[in-house]
Amino acid sequence: MKKYHLFLFFSALLTGLVSCSSDDNSGGTEEGTAKVAVKLTDAPGDYKHVYVEVEDVMIKTTAEGSEEEGWTSLEGVNKGVIDLLSLTGGVSELLVETEIEAGYLHQIRLVLGDNNTVVVMNGEQKQEFALKTPSAQQSGLKVKVEQELEANAEYTFILDFDVDKSVKSTTTDGYNLHPVIRMGVEENSGSIKGSVHPTTEQTLISVQNATVNASAYTDANGNFQVHGLPAGTYKVTATPAAGLGLNVSTVNNVAVGQGELVTLDAMFLDGE
């Protein structure tokens, strides 16, 4: 793979975090430790593969100082290249799981290496291109947490990477990466899972309400799971690929509670 240098910082605002939130942004801590995990999960994209190289996951525990001060690498980061499009059907990739000092957590930063590529199909042939990041995207984009972490509690942050919106082709340079992600906290959000028939082709699953627009692909067995959904009522839509002679299937008024996993009846894509 062609190499290039990329440090990527994802930007998203977390809402509805665990119940004991704090308005104190001074960076103070409390005794004990909290268990923190960061996971990467799927989002659809019209590509064969999208590979990103994870180099580090960092945290900042104070809002004071400059934007580049106070960052600490988490221990035990699972470094390496991940195919984002392999994270379908409810699969997620654990980037790190560790204990940190309880107290205020200001931001999380994900650092990527230089081995990031996209594979597209040109007829029957696969073509691989380096993923380039415009200079404006290479610095200053972070994940805001702004949460007080309680001692002896567990927190799982889920990064839902929207490949379709993040990877853009250019007329001269091949492909650029403009990261778009949706962030959720597993303990404070719900999930919707289900299956689609027939299962011969990947199907796009969209989960929407007035404030949330989440999506995923089905896996090879037609299964899907959408994580990190705030409590609410959603419309779930299964959209087959064009040209298959199949209709869209929709389930309305799917209620999801905090921390709840909702399993839908099978969705059938009846022929036209």
C-alpha positions as CSV (number, residue, x, y, z in Angstrom):
1,M,0.0,0.0,0.0
2,K,1.2,3.5,-0.7
3,K,2.0,5.4,2.5
4,Y,1.3,9.0,3.5
5,H,1.2,10.7,6.8
6,L,-2.1,11.2,8.5
7,F,-3.1,12.2,12.0
8,L,-6.8,12.2,12.2
9,F,-8.8,13.7,15.0
10,F,-12.6,12.9,15.0
11,S,-15.0,15.6,16.0
12,A,-18.4,14.8,17.6
13,L,-20.3,16.1,20.6
14,L,-21.5,13.5,23.1
15,T,-25.0,14.0,24.5
16,G,-27.0,12.1,27.1
17,L,-24.0,10.6,28.9
18,V,-24.2,8.8,32.2
19,S,-26.4,10.2,34.9
20,C,-23.8,11.8,37.2
21,S,-22.7,14.6,34.8
22,S,-20.8,17.6,36.1
23,D,-20.6,21.3,35.2
24,D,-17.2,21.5,36.7
25,N,-14.6,21.7,33.9
26,S,-11.7,22.4,36.1
27,G,-10.1,19.0,35.6
28,G,-10.5,17.9,39.2
29,T,-10.5,14.1,39.9
30,E,-12.0,11.8,42.5
31,E,-10.4,8.8,44.2
32,G,-10.3,5.5,42.4
33,T,-10.4,4.5,38.7
34,A,-13.0,4.1,36.0
35,K,-12.9,1.5,33.2
36,V,-13.0,3.0,29.8
37,A,-13.3,1.3,26.4
38,V,-13.3,2.8,22.9
39,K,-14.8,0.8,20.0
40,L,-15.1,1.4,16.3
41,T,-18.2,0.2,14.4
42,D,-19.6,0.1,10.9
43,A,-21.2,2.7,8.7
44,P,-22.0,2.1,5.1
45,G,-20.0,3.1,2.1
46,D,-20.0,2.2,-1.6
47,Y,-16.5,0.7,-1.6
48,K,-14.9,-2.7,-1.5
49,H,-12.6,-1.9,1.4
50,V,-11.7,1.1,3.4
51,Y,-8.5,0.5,5.5
52,V,-7.4,2.8,8.3
53,E,-4.3,2.4,10.5
54,V,-4.9,3.0,14.2
55,E,-1.8,4.3,15.9
56,D,-3.0,5.7,19.2
57,V,-6.0,6.7,21.3
58,M,-5.4,9.6,23.6
59,I,-7.3,11.5,26.3
60,K,-7.3,14.9,27.8
61,T,-8.5,15.3,31.3
62,T,-8.6,19.1,31.6
63,A,-10.2,22.0,29.7
64,E,-7.3,24.2,30.7
65,G,-4.3,25.1,28.6
66,S,-3.9,25.1,24.9
67,E,-5.5,22.6,22.5
68,E,-2.3,20.6,22.2
69,E,-1.4,20.4,25.9
70,G,-2.3,17.7,28.4
71,W,-2.8,14.8,26.1
72,T,-2.0,11.3,27.4
73,S,-1.9,8.0,25.4
74,L,-4.1,5.2,26.8
75,E,-2.3,1.9,27.6
76,G,-2.9,-1.2,25.6
77,V,-4.2,0.4,22.3
78,N,-4.8,-2.3,19.7
79,K,-2.7,-0.8,16.9
80,G,-3.0,-1.9,13.3
81,V,-4.9,-1.6,10.0
82,I,-8.7,-2.1,10.2
83,D,-11.1,-2.5,7.3
84,L,-14.0,-0.3,8.3
85,L,-16.3,-2.2,5.9
86,S,-15.8,-5.4,7.7
87,L,-17.6,-4.0,10.7
88,T,-21.1,-5.0,9.7
89,G,-24.0,-6.9,11.2
90,G,-23.3,-5.5,14.7
91,V,-19.6,-6.2,14.7
92,S,-17.3,-3.6,16.4
93,E,-13.6,-3.4,16.8
94,L,-12.2,-2.8,20.3
95,L,-9.5,-0.1,20.0
96,V,-8.6,0.0,23.7
97,E,-9.9,-1.1,27.1
98,T,-8.2,0.2,30.2
99,E,-8.5,1.9,33.5
100,I,-8.0,5.6,34.0
101,E,-8.2,7.9,37.1
102,A,-11.8,8.8,37.9
103,G,-12.8,12.4,37.4
104,Y,-13.3,14.8,34.6
105,L,-12.7,13.6,31.0
106,H,-12.5,16.5,28.5
107,Q,-11.7,14.9,25.1
108,I,-10.7,11.8,23.3
109,R,-8.4,11.8,20.3
110,L,-7.9,9.0,17.7
111,V,-4.5,9.1,15.9
112,L,-4.2,7.3,12.6
113,G,-1.0,6.2,10.9
114,D,0.1,6.6,7.3
115,N,-1.2,3.3,5.9
116,N,-4.8,4.3,5.0
117,T,-6.3,3.2,1.7
118,V,-9.6,2.6,-0.2
119,V,-10.3,-0.3,-2.6
120,V,-12.8,0.2,-5.4
121,M,-14.1,-2.0,-8.1
122,N,-13.4,-1.0,-11.7
123,G,-15.5,-3.5,-13.6
124,E,-14.1,-6.8,-12.4
125,Q,-10.8,-5.3,-11.3
126,K,-9.9,-4.1,-7.8
127,Q,-8.1,-0.8,-7.6
128,E,-6.4,0.5,-4.5
129,F,-5.8,4.2,-3.7
130,A,-4.2,6.1,-0.9
131,L,-6.6,8.0,1.3
132,K,-5.4,11.6,1.6
133,T,-6.5,14.0,4.2
134,P,-6.6,17.8,3.4
135,S,-4.4,19.8,5.7
136,A,-7.4,21.5,7.3
137,Q,-8.6,18.1,8.5
138,Q,-5.2,17.0,10.0
139,S,-5.3,19.1,13.2
140,G,-7.7,20.4,15.7
141,L,-10.6,17.9,15.3
142,K,-11.3,16.1,18.5
143,V,-14.1,14.1,20.2
144,K,-15.6,16.2,23.0
145,V,-16.6,14.2,26.1
146,E,-16.9,16.7,28.9
147,Q,-18.0,14.1,31.4
148,E,-17.3,13.3,35.0
149,L,-16.3,9.6,35.2
150,E,-17.3,8.0,38.5
151,A,-14.9,5.6,40.3
152,N,-15.6,1.9,39.8
153,A,-17.9,2.6,36.8
154,E,-17.5,1.4,33.2
155,Y,-17.8,3.5,30.1
156,T,-17.8,2.3,26.5
157,F,-17.5,5.0,23.8
158,I,-18.6,3.9,20.3
159,L,-17.3,5.6,17.2
160,D,-19.7,5.0,14.3
161,F,-17.6,5.9,11.2
162,D,-19.8,7.1,8.3
163,V,-17.7,5.8,5.3
164,D,-20.0,7.1,2.6
165,K,-19.8,10.7,3.9
166,S,-16.1,10.5,4.9
167,V,-14.5,9.1,1.7
168,K,-14.7,11.4,-1.3
169,S,-13.3,10.9,-4.8
170,T,-11.5,13.7,-6.5
171,T,-10.8,14.5,-10.1
172,T,-7.1,14.8,-9.6
173,D,-5.9,13.3,-6.4
174,G,-7.8,10.0,-6.2
175,Y,-9.6,9.9,-2.8
176,N,-9.7,12.2,0.2
177,L,-10.8,11.5,3.8
178,H,-13.1,14.0,5.4
179,P,-14.0,12.2,8.6
180,V,-17.7,12.1,9.7
181,I,-18.6,10.0,12.7
182,R,-21.4,9.5,15.2
183,M,-20.5,9.0,18.8
184,G,-22.5,7.2,21.4
185,V,-22.0,5.8,24.9
186,E,-23.0,2.2,25.2
187,E,-24.4,2.4,28.7
188,N,-26.6,5.4,27.9
189,S,-27.9,4.4,24.5
190,G,-29.8,1.6,22.9
191,S,-29.4,-0.6,19.9
192,I,-31.6,-2.1,17.2
193,K,-30.9,-5.5,15.6
194,G,-32.6,-7.6,13.1
195,S,-32.3,-9.5,9.8
196,V,-33.2,-9.0,6.2
197,H,-34.4,-11.5,3.6
198,P,-33.2,-12.4,1.0
199,T,-29.6,-12.3,2.2
200,T,-27.8,-12.7,-1.1
201,E,-26.8,-9.0,-1.3
202,Q,-25.8,-6.4,1.3
203,T,-28.7,-4.2,2.3
204,L,-28.5,-0.6,3.6
205,I,-30.2,-0.2,7.0
206,S,-31.2,3.3,8.0
207,V,-32.5,4.3,11.5
208,Q,-34.0,7.8,11.7
209,N,-36.0,10.2,13.8
210,A,-36.1,13.9,14.0
211,T,-32.6,14.2,15.5
212,V,-30.8,11.0,14.6
213,N,-29.8,9.5,11.2
214,A,-27.8,6.3,11.7
215,S,-27.0,3.5,9.3
216,A,-25.3,0.2,8.7
217,Y,-25.0,-2.6,6.2
218,T,-26.3,-6.2,6.7
219,D,-23.6,-8.9,7.0
220,A,-23.3,-12.0,4.8
221,N,-26.2,-13.7,6.6
222,G,-28.5,-10.7,6.3
223,N,-28.1,-9.6,10.0
224,F,-27.6,-6.0,11.2
225,Q,-27.3,-4.1,14.4
226,V,-27.2,-0.3,14.9
227,H,-25.5,0.9,18.1
228,G,-25.4,4.1,20.0
229,L,-29.0,5.3,19.6
230,P,-30.4,7.8,22.2
231,A,-33.7,6.8,23.8
232,G,-36.5,7.6,21.4
233,T,-38.8,6.3,18.6
234,Y,-37.3,5.4,15.2
235,K,-38.2,4.5,11.6
236,V,-36.1,1.5,10.3
237,T,-35.6,1.2,6.6
238,A,-34.0,-1.6,4.6
239,T,-33.0,-0.5,1.1
240,P,-31.7,-3.1,-1.3
241,A,-29.2,-2.4,-4.0
242,A,-30.6,-1.0,-7.2
243,G,-31.3,-3.5,-10.0
244,L,-32.2,-6.5,-7.9
245,G,-36.0,-6.2,-8.4
246,L,-36.6,-5.9,-4.6
247,N,-38.6,-3.3,-2.7
248,V,-37.7,-1.2,0.3
249,S,-39.0,-2.5,3.6
250,T,-39.8,-0.1,6.5
251,V,-40.7,-0.6,10.2
252,N,-42.2,2.4,11.9
253,N,-42.5,3.5,15.5
254,V,-39.6,1.4,16.9
255,A,-39.2,2.5,20.5
256,V,-35.7,2.3,22.0
257,G,-35.0,2.8,25.7
258,Q,-31.8,3.7,27.4
259,G,-29.5,0.7,27.5
260,E,-32.1,-1.4,25.6
261,L,-31.4,-3.8,22.7
262,V,-34.5,-4.0,20.5
263,T,-34.8,-7.0,18.2
264,L,-37.0,-6.6,15.2
265,D,-39.0,-9.3,13.3
266,A,-37.3,-10.3,10.0
267,M,-37.7,-7.6,7.3
268,F,-38.6,-9.1,3.9
269,L,-37.7,-7.3,0.6
270,D,-40.6,-8.5,-1.5
271,G,-40.0,-8.5,-5.3
272,E,-41.5,-5.9,-7.5
